[in-house]
Amino acid sequence: MALVVIVLFGSKKLPDTARALGRSMRILKSEARAMKTENEGQPPAA
């Protein structure tokens, strides 16, 4: 699997790609957490 990724993206772009992916995952987690805390204060929709 890792070999396929290296061949597709090239070894020079891997650190940048991994950094961007990590940043995106952190943003996604923080947004999901914010939505969860926002919805906890509201009654369920009927």
All heavy atoms as TSV, in Angstrom:
chain	resi	resn	atom	element	x	y	z
A	1	MET	N	N	0.834	-1.195	0.000
A	1	MET	CA	C	0.000	0.000	0.000
A	1	MET	C	C	0.877	1.256	0.000
A	1	MET	O	O	0.624	2.167	-0.752
A	1	MET	CB	C	-0.916	-0.056	1.234
A	1	MET	CG	C	-1.717	1.187	1.465
A	1	MET	SD	S	-3.023	1.292	0.275
A	1	MET	CE	C	-3.791	2.778	0.789
A	2	ALA	N	N	1.869	1.291	0.879
A	2	ALA	CA	C	2.735	2.463	0.960
A	2	ALA	C	C	3.511	2.658	-0.339
A	2	ALA	O	O	3.727	3.790	-0.775
A	2	ALA	CB	C	3.684	2.333	2.132
A	3	LEU	N	N	3.901	1.561	-0.955
A	3	LEU	CA	C	4.632	1.636	-2.220
A	3	LEU	C	C	3.778	2.290	-3.298
A	3	LEU	O	O	4.271	3.117	-4.068
A	3	LEU	CB	C	5.073	0.233	-2.647
A	3	LEU	CG	C	5.905	0.158	-3.924
A	3	LEU	CD1	C	7.228	0.902	-3.732
A	3	LEU	CD2	C	6.177	-1.275	-4.291
A	4	VAL	N	N	2.510	1.965	-3.339
A	4	VAL	CA	C	1.591	2.554	-4.324
A	4	VAL	C	C	1.483	4.061	-4.104
A	4	VAL	O	O	1.522	4.841	-5.053
A	4	VAL	CB	C	0.203	1.886	-4.235
A	4	VAL	CG1	C	-0.801	2.599	-5.122
A	4	VAL	CG2	C	0.289	0.417	-4.596
A	5	VAL	N	N	1.375	4.480	-2.855
A	5	VAL	CA	C	1.277	5.907	-2.538
A	5	VAL	C	C	2.545	6.635	-2.952
A	5	VAL	O	O	2.492	7.716	-3.541
A	5	VAL	CB	C	0.996	6.105	-1.027
A	5	VAL	CG1	C	1.072	7.565	-0.640
A	5	VAL	CG2	C	-0.362	5.525	-0.661
A	6	ILE	N	N	3.697	6.034	-2.681
A	6	ILE	CA	C	4.970	6.664	-3.051
A	6	ILE	C	C	5.086	6.788	-4.564
A	6	ILE	O	O	5.516	7.816	-5.075
A	6	ILE	CB	C	6.160	5.866	-2.460
A	6	ILE	CG1	C	6.168	6.015	-0.942
A	6	ILE	CG2	C	7.474	6.356	-3.032
A	6	ILE	CD1	C	7.162	5.120	-0.241
A	7	VAL	N	N	4.670	5.760	-5.283
A	7	VAL	CA	C	4.746	5.799	-6.746
A	7	VAL	C	C	3.784	6.851	-7.301
A	7	VAL	O	O	4.136	7.601	-8.211
A	7	VAL	CB	C	4.445	4.399	-7.341
A	7	VAL	CG1	C	4.268	4.479	-8.844
A	7	VAL	CG2	C	5.559	3.430	-6.988
A	8	LEU	N	N	2.586	6.928	-6.756
A	8	LEU	CA	C	1.592	7.876	-7.273
A	8	LEU	C	C	1.959	9.328	-6.996
A	8	LEU	O	O	1.851	10.181	-7.871
A	8	LEU	CB	C	0.216	7.579	-6.670
A	8	LEU	CG	C	-0.506	6.354	-7.206
A	8	LEU	CD1	C	-1.813	6.160	-6.457
A	8	LEU	CD2	C	-0.778	6.473	-8.694
A	9	PHE	N	N	2.384	9.629	-5.761
A	9	PHE	CA	C	2.621	11.022	-5.379
A	9	PHE	C	C	4.075	11.435	-5.458
A	9	PHE	O	O	4.381	12.623	-5.503
A	9	PHE	CB	C	2.104	11.262	-3.960
A	9	PHE	CG	C	0.614	11.153	-3.853
A	9	PHE	CD1	C	0.034	10.077	-3.232
A	9	PHE	CD2	C	-0.198	12.141	-4.379
A	9	PHE	CE1	C	-1.336	9.966	-3.124
A	9	PHE	CE2	C	-1.568	12.046	-4.284
A	9	PHE	CZ	C	-2.144	10.951	-3.656
A	10	GLY	N	N	4.976	10.503	-5.449
A	10	GLY	CA	C	6.394	10.836	-5.435
A	10	GLY	C	C	6.845	11.092	-4.012
A	10	GLY	O	O	6.095	11.593	-3.187
A	11	SER	N	N	8.057	10.722	-3.716
A	11	SER	CA	C	8.543	10.821	-2.341
A	11	SER	C	C	8.721	12.268	-1.883
A	11	SER	O	O	8.689	12.548	-0.691
A	11	SER	CB	C	9.857	10.072	-2.192
A	11	SER	OG	O	10.833	10.619	-3.056
A	12	LYS	N	N	8.885	13.205	-2.807
A	12	LYS	CA	C	9.084	14.593	-2.414
A	12	LYS	C	C	7.796	15.254	-1.952
A	12	LYS	O	O	7.824	16.160	-1.131
A	12	LYS	CB	C	9.688	15.387	-3.571
A	12	LYS	CG	C	11.102	14.974	-3.880
A	12	LYS	CD	C	11.720	15.822	-4.951
A	12	LYS	CE	C	13.139	15.357	-5.216
A	12	LYS	NZ	N	13.831	16.210	-6.160
A	13	LYS	N	N	6.659	14.809	-2.476
A	13	LYS	CA	C	5.390	15.417	-2.102
A	13	LYS	C	C	4.748	14.768	-0.884
A	13	LYS	O	O	3.795	15.296	-0.333
A	13	LYS	CB	C	4.401	15.330	-3.274
A	13	LYS	CG	C	4.751	16.234	-4.418
A	13	LYS	CD	C	3.661	16.246	-5.447
A	13	LYS	CE	C	4.010	17.165	-6.591
A	13	LYS	NZ	N	2.936	17.221	-7.577
A	14	LEU	N	N	5.258	13.622	-0.451
A	14	LEU	CA	C	4.648	12.903	0.668
A	14	LEU	C	C	4.578	13.702	1.972
A	14	LEU	O	O	3.523	13.725	2.597
A	14	LEU	CB	C	5.370	11.581	0.908
A	14	LEU	CG	C	4.844	10.421	0.078
A	14	LEU	CD1	C	5.648	9.170	0.377
A	14	LEU	CD2	C	3.391	10.154	0.343
A	15	PRO	N	N	5.635	14.366	2.406
A	15	PRO	CA	C	5.523	15.125	3.661
A	15	PRO	C	C	4.468	16.226	3.594
A	15	PRO	O	O	3.696	16.409	4.536
A	15	PRO	CB	C	6.914	15.718	3.861
A	15	PRO	CG	C	7.811	14.824	3.083
A	15	PRO	CD	C	7.004	14.354	1.919
A	16	ASP	N	N	4.399	16.939	2.490
A	16	ASP	CA	C	3.401	17.993	2.336
A	16	ASP	C	C	1.990	17.413	2.315
A	16	ASP	O	O	1.066	17.965	2.917
A	16	ASP	CB	C	3.642	18.785	1.051
A	16	ASP	CG	C	4.940	19.570	1.107
A	16	ASP	OD1	O	5.379	19.911	2.220
A	16	ASP	OD2	O	5.505	19.835	0.032
A	17	THR	N	N	1.820	16.291	1.633
A	17	THR	CA	C	0.519	15.647	1.554
A	17	THR	C	C	0.085	15.149	2.922
A	17	THR	O	O	-1.056	15.338	3.329
A	17	THR	CB	C	0.558	14.477	0.552
A	17	THR	OG1	O	1.012	14.971	-0.712
A	17	THR	CG2	C	-0.798	13.852	0.385
A	18	ALA	N	N	0.987	14.544	3.658
A	18	ALA	CA	C	0.673	14.050	4.995
A	18	ALA	C	C	0.336	15.204	5.939
A	18	ALA	O	O	-0.588	15.106	6.748
A	18	ALA	CB	C	1.849	13.253	5.540
A	19	ARG	N	N	1.056	16.293	5.817
A	19	ARG	CA	C	0.798	17.467	6.656
A	19	ARG	C	C	-0.577	18.038	6.361
A	19	ARG	O	O	-1.347	18.368	7.271
A	19	ARG	CB	C	1.882	18.517	6.397
A	19	ARG	CG	C	1.964	19.588	7.443
A	19	ARG	CD	C	3.180	20.501	7.227
A	19	ARG	NE	N	4.432	19.757	7.319
A	19	ARG	CZ	C	5.314	19.639	6.317
A	19	ARG	NH1	N	5.095	20.210	5.154
A	19	ARG	NH2	N	6.427	18.950	6.482
A	20	ALA	N	N	-0.923	18.138	5.089
A	20	ALA	CA	C	-2.227	18.666	4.696
A	20	ALA	C	C	-3.353	17.738	5.176
A	20	ALA	O	O	-4.402	18.206	5.628
A	20	ALA	CB	C	-2.295	18.840	3.186
A	21	LEU	N	N	-3.134	16.448	5.078
A	21	LEU	CA	C	-4.131	15.486	5.533
A	21	LEU	C	C	-4.336	15.595	7.047
A	21	LEU	O	O	-5.466	15.610	7.532
A	21	LEU	CB	C	-3.710	14.070	5.158
A	21	LEU	CG	C	-4.664	12.958	5.549
A	21	LEU	CD1	C	-5.990	13.118	4.819
A	21	LEU	CD2	C	-4.053	11.606	5.215
A	22	GLY	N	N	-3.262	15.716	7.790
A	22	GLY	CA	C	-3.355	15.871	9.234
A	22	GLY	C	C	-4.085	17.141	9.627
A	22	GLY	O	O	-4.915	17.154	10.535
A	23	ARG	N	N	-3.797	18.219	8.920
A	23	ARG	CA	C	-4.461	19.493	9.179
A	23	ARG	C	C	-5.963	19.374	8.903
A	23	ARG	O	O	-6.791	19.841	9.688
A	23	ARG	CB	C	-3.845	20.557	8.269
A	23	ARG	CG	C	-3.815	21.923	8.889
A	23	ARG	CD	C	-3.086	22.918	7.998
A	23	ARG	NE	N	-1.638	22.817	8.162
A	23	ARG	CZ	C	-0.748	22.926	7.180
A	23	ARG	NH1	N	-1.155	23.121	5.956
A	23	ARG	NH2	N	0.531	22.840	7.425
A	24	SER	N	N	-6.309	18.721	7.813
A	24	SER	CA	C	-7.714	18.535	7.455
A	24	SER	C	C	-8.442	17.691	8.490
A	24	SER	O	O	-9.584	17.981	8.848
A	24	SER	CB	C	-7.837	17.867	6.082
A	24	SER	OG	O	-7.267	18.675	5.088
A	25	MET	N	N	-7.775	16.654	8.986
A	25	MET	CA	C	-8.395	15.798	9.997
A	25	MET	C	C	-8.629	16.563	11.297
A	25	MET	O	O	-9.669	16.412	11.934
A	25	MET	CB	C	-7.518	14.572	10.264
A	25	MET	CG	C	-7.462	13.592	9.113
A	25	MET	SD	S	-9.068	12.964	8.632
A	25	MET	CE	C	-9.464	12.002	10.080
A	26	ARG	N	N	-7.676	17.418	11.686
A	26	ARG	CA	C	-7.861	18.218	12.896
A	26	ARG	C	C	-9.038	19.172	12.747
A	26	ARG	O	O	-9.830	19.345	13.668
A	26	ARG	CB	C	-6.589	19.002	13.220
A	26	ARG	CG	C	-5.554	18.179	13.943
A	26	ARG	CD	C	-4.468	19.052	14.545
A	26	ARG	NE	N	-3.710	19.794	13.544
A	26	ARG	CZ	C	-2.669	19.318	12.871
A	26	ARG	NH1	N	-2.246	18.090	13.090
A	26	ARG	NH2	N	-2.046	20.056	11.989
A	27	ILE	N	N	-9.167	19.798	11.581
A	27	ILE	CA	C	-10.278	20.713	11.338
A	27	ILE	C	C	-11.596	19.966	11.385
A	27	ILE	O	O	-12.566	20.418	11.999
A	27	ILE	CB	C	-10.094	21.437	9.982
A	27	ILE	CG1	C	-8.916	22.402	10.057
A	27	ILE	CG2	C	-11.367	22.168	9.588
A	27	ILE	CD1	C	-8.498	22.962	8.717
A	28	LEU	N	N	-11.649	18.804	10.747
A	28	LEU	CA	C	-12.865	17.995	10.739
A	28	LEU	C	C	-13.266	17.596	12.157
A	28	LEU	O	O	-14.439	17.700	12.536
A	28	LEU	CB	C	-12.659	16.753	9.876
A	28	LEU	CG	C	-13.834	15.802	9.777
A	28	LEU	CD1	C	-15.002	16.487	9.072
A	28	LEU	CD2	C	-13.438	14.548	9.035
A	29	LYS	N	N	-12.301	17.158	12.966
A	29	LYS	CA	C	-12.598	16.756	14.336
A	29	LYS	C	C	-13.103	17.941	15.162
A	29	LYS	O	O	-14.047	17.804	15.936
A	29	LYS	CB	C	-11.365	16.148	14.995
A	29	LYS	CG	C	-11.087	14.730	14.543
A	29	LYS	CD	C	-9.760	14.205	15.014
A	29	LYS	CE	C	-9.649	14.139	16.500
A	29	LYS	NZ	N	-8.390	13.503	16.941
A	30	SER	N	N	-12.486	19.096	15.002
A	30	SER	CA	C	-12.909	20.255	15.788
A	30	SER	C	C	-14.308	20.718	15.376
A	30	SER	O	O	-15.114	21.098	16.229
A	30	SER	CB	C	-11.904	21.400	15.671
A	30	SER	OG	O	-11.887	21.915	14.360
A	31	GLU	N	N	-14.608	20.662	14.091
A	31	GLU	CA	C	-15.944	21.043	13.626
A	31	GLU	C	C	-16.997	20.064	14.117
A	31	GLU	O	O	-18.086	20.454	14.526
A	31	GLU	CB	C	-15.979	21.129	12.096
A	31	GLU	CG	C	-15.194	22.287	11.524
A	31	GLU	CD	C	-15.761	23.639	11.926
A	31	GLU	OE1	O	-16.987	23.775	12.020
A	31	GLU	OE2	O	-14.956	24.557	12.150
A	32	ALA	N	N	-16.692	18.775	14.087
A	32	ALA	CA	C	-17.632	17.766	14.575
A	32	ALA	C	C	-17.872	17.950	16.067
A	32	ALA	O	O	-19.001	17.837	16.547
A	32	ALA	CB	C	-17.097	16.372	14.279
A	33	ARG	N	N	-16.801	18.248	16.815
A	33	ARG	CA	C	-16.937	18.477	18.256
A	33	ARG	C	C	-17.789	19.716	18.520
A	33	ARG	O	O	-18.641	19.714	19.414
A	33	ARG	CB	C	-15.547	18.642	18.871
A	33	ARG	CG	C	-15.526	18.553	20.370
A	33	ARG	CD	C	-14.109	18.631	20.949
A	33	ARG	NE	N	-13.230	17.611	20.385
A	33	ARG	CZ	C	-12.092	17.863	19.749
A	33	ARG	NH1	N	-11.689	19.100	19.586
A	33	ARG	NH2	N	-11.355	16.889	19.278
A	34	ALA	N	N	-17.598	20.769	17.739
A	34	ALA	CA	C	-18.380	21.992	17.915
A	34	ALA	C	C	-19.856	21.740	17.603
A	34	ALA	O	O	-20.735	22.225	18.315
A	34	ALA	CB	C	-17.825	23.092	17.010
A	35	MET	N	N	-20.130	20.976	16.567
A	35	MET	CA	C	-21.524	20.664	16.227
A	35	MET	C	C	-22.164	19.835	17.337
A	35	MET	O	O	-23.332	20.039	17.675
A	35	MET	CB	C	-21.596	19.911	14.908
A	35	MET	CG	C	-21.357	20.780	13.695
A	35	MET	SD	S	-21.388	19.864	12.168
A	35	MET	CE	C	-23.050	19.241	12.157
A	36	LYS	N	N	-21.413	18.905	17.915
A	36	LYS	CA	C	-21.943	18.056	18.974
A	36	LYS	C	C	-22.287	18.878	20.207
A	36	LYS	O	O	-23.356	18.721	20.785
A	36	LYS	CB	C	-20.923	16.970	19.331
A	36	LYS	CG	C	-21.422	15.978	20.331
A	36	LYS	CD	C	-20.382	14.901	20.587
A	36	LYS	CE	C	-20.889	13.913	21.611
A	36	LYS	NZ	N	-19.880	12.915	21.941
A	37	THR	N	N	-21.393	19.772	20.620
A	37	THR	CA	C	-21.669	20.596	21.798
A	37	THR	C	C	-22.791	21.588	21.518
A	37	THR	O	O	-23.567	21.905	22.410
A	37	THR	CB	C	-20.410	21.344	22.260
A	37	THR	OG1	O	-19.913	22.141	21.187
A	37	THR	CG2	C	-19.335	20.381	22.720
A	38	GLU	N	N	-22.897	22.042	20.286
A	38	GLU	CA	C	-23.962	22.975	19.915
A	38	GLU	C	C	-25.326	22.289	19.984
A	38	GLU	O	O	-26.309	22.876	20.428
A	38	GLU	CB	C	-23.710	23.497	18.503
A	38	GLU	CG	C	-24.688	24.551	18.042
A	38	GLU	CD	C	-24.321	25.038	16.661
A	38	GLU	OE1	O	-23.325	25.756	16.536
A	38	GLU	OE2	O	-25.026	24.672	15.710
A	39	ASN	N	N	-25.385	21.034	19.565
A	39	ASN	CA	C	-26.645	20.302	19.548
A	39	ASN	C	C	-27.038	19.766	20.916
A	39	ASN	O	O	-28.206	19.424	21.118
A	39	ASN	CB	C	-26.571	19.146	18.541
A	39	ASN	CG	C	-26.566	19.645	17.120
A	39	ASN	OD1	O	-27.040	20.740	16.832
A	39	ASN	ND2	N	-26.016	18.851	16.221
A	40	GLU	N	N	-26.110	19.666	21.856
A	40	GLU	CA	C	-26.445	19.153	23.182
A	40	GLU	C	C	-27.382	20.087	23.933
A	40	GLU	O	O	-28.191	19.645	24.721
A	40	GLU	CB	C	-25.178	18.920	24.003
A	40	GLU	CG	C	-24.424	17.685	23.586
A	40	GLU	CD	C	-23.139	17.504	24.370
A	40	GLU	OE1	O	-22.752	18.405	25.124
A	40	GLU	OE2	O	-22.521	16.429	24.195
A	41	GLY	N	N	-27.310	21.370	23.666
A	41	GLY	CA	C	-28.147	22.344	24.369
A	41	GLY	C	C	-29.537	22.476	23.786
A	41	GLY	O	O	-30.396	23.100	24.375
A	42	GLN	N	N	-29.794	21.880	22.640
A	42	GLN	CA	C	-31.089	22.011	21.983
A	42	GLN	C	C	-31.905	20.745	22.177
A	42	GLN	O	O	-31.365	19.640	22.182
A	42	GLN	CB	C	-30.889	22.259	20.484
A	42	GLN	CG	C	-30.127	23.529	20.186
A	42	GLN	CD	C	-29.826	23.687	18.703
A	42	GLN	OE1	O	-30.081	22.773	17.925
A	42	GLN	NE2	N	-29.289	24.809	18.331
A	43	PRO	N	N	-33.228	20.892	22.302
A	43	PRO	CA	C	-34.082	19.690	22.392
A	43	PRO	C	C	-34.114	18.964	21.049
A	43	PRO	O	O	-33.917	19.585	19.996
A	43	PRO	CB	C	-35.456	20.263	22.749
A	43	PRO	CG	C	-35.417	21.676	22.317
A	43	PRO	CD	C	-33.974	22.113	22.396
A	44	PRO	N	N	-34.336	17.655	21.045
A	44	PRO	CA	C	-34.393	16.914	19.783
A	44	PRO	C	C	-35.542	17.374	18.912
A	44	PRO	O	O	-36.615	17.717	19.413
A	44	PRO	CB	C	-34.567	15.460	20.217
A	44	PRO	CG	C	-34.932	15.494	21.649
A	44	PRO	CD	C	-34.529	16.824	22.208
A	45	ALA	N	N	-35.318	17.394	17.626
A	45	ALA	CA	C	-36.363	17.810	16.679
A	45	ALA	C	C	-37.429	16.734	16.581
A	45	ALA	O	O	-37.146	15.542	16.573
A	45	ALA	CB	C	-35.745	18.072	15.307
A	46	ALA	N	N	-38.679	17.183	16.529
A	46	ALA	CA	C	-39.791	16.212	16.457
A	46	ALA	C	C	-40.187	15.927	15.031
A	46	ALA	O	O	-40.046	16.659	14.150
A	46	ALA	CB	C	-40.984	16.752	17.231
